[in-house]
Amino acid sequence: MNARVMDAERYAAYVSAFNARDYDGVLAFIHPEVDLVTLGYLIKGHAGIREFYRFFHTYVREEIVVRSVVGDARRLYAEGLMRLTGLRPLDEALLAAQGLERFTPVPAGLTVDVELWLHYEIEDGLFRTIKAAHYLPVQGGPWRYRGA
C-alpha cells in the first residue's frame, strides 16, 4: 500500500484513529490547510480541527461507523453513522458560547445514531476538504435517543 494513496485500508486507519480520539493520528491524514464543513460551519486547518474536537469531545463521545466507501485518487465518499453519546451536560448556551448554535445537544448518558455522508477532496494523499452531511430527522420521527 502506498502511504500517500487514500484507499479503503488507509481510510479505515483514519477512522480508527478518530474513534480512539488520537488527534495526532487523525491529523496525519489531513492536509494542514484543511477545510472541514459541517452543519454550515467552516473549520479551518489543523488548529481549528483540534480546537473544535477538544471542545466537542469533552461533552460528546463521537464514533464513526462506516458502511461504505468509494473513491479515487482525488475524492473519497463515505456513508455510515455518527454515533453520539452524551458524556457531560451540554446545552444550547454552551454551544452558543462556542458559536455552534446549529448543533443539537445530546443529553448526558444517552446515545443517538445520526445518518452521515462524508465527501473528502484529496490533495497529495491528504484530506484537503471534508464535507459532512447529516440526516436531521423530523420531530417525532424515527430518530430516538438510546440509554439512560
Secondary structure, DSSP 8 states (H G I E B T S, - for coil): --TTS--HHHHHHHHHHHHTT-HHHHHTTEEEEEEEEETTEEEEHHHHHHHHHHHHHHHEEEEEEEEEEEE-SSEEEEEEEEEEEE-S---HHHHHHTT-TT-----BTEEEEEEEEEEEEEETTEEEEEEEEE----TTSS---EE-
